[in-house]
Amino acid sequence: MKNSTLGLLAVLALSLGMSACAPVVVGGMVGGAMVAADRRTSGAQVEDEGIEIRSASALRENFGSNVHANFTSYNRQVLITGEVPSARERQQIEQLVGRIENVRSVVNELAVGPASSIGERSSDVIISARVKAAMVDNEDVFASIYKVVTERGTVYLMGRVTQREANRATDIARGVSGVKRVVRVFEYLTEAELQALRPKPAPVEQTKSTPVMSGAGVPLTTNAPVVTPVK
């Protein structure tokens, strides 16, 4: 079985246990061993998780079940997707999220119209999983640095990337079956900034060599021949 198929099944298993438009992330487990695969600090990852929880809670308190909205935070930038009955609710939700503690900016992609169906949301989950599997299948792409969110066939890509990485991820997403449109919500890095993020190699410790002793207890010089006596 190909790696892409295994990756797809793993992501699907995780995603189907979440809300239909929850982001699909590979290598971004907060508080676990995989945190290092993300270009955010571990503190920023925990903060983003808190922002998403607080945003969802504020939505329930202020709008109940009258709207369908999802919140994805990356490095304190919040992407809002879903559907609302009118432009008024759309603006109110954006303002509500903008006032949440630690939110740096808001990208409002809420659509005005009827809420998506369960079938449409399930399709979005599958599309997100396909995009991530396609990334995993390409050796020149680090799938762990991207968040993928799909809403009504539109794929939103989030992460801290260079222009080169953004273009490559966009090309891959566009080639996935079912994708209608790709929207980039990236925080851009220069190649120099990316190089600075890479872990520095650990210094190699030099060990002192133990001198080879002759039978008389006198150290042999390094270039002296070692003579094996012949019986």
FENFENNOR-V220147 format. One record per helix or strand of 2 or more residues. SS is the DSSP state (H for helix, E for strand). FROM is the first residue (numbers start at 0). TO is the last residue. If there is no record, write none. Layout:
# FENFENNOR-V220147
SS&FROM&TO / SS&FROM&TO
This chain:
# FENFENNOR-V220147
H&2&14 / E&23&24 / H&32&36 / H&41&62 / E&67&73 / E&76&83 / H&86&97 / E&104&111 / H&117&136 / H&142&144 / E&146&150 / E&153&160 / H&162&173 / E&180&187 / H&190&196
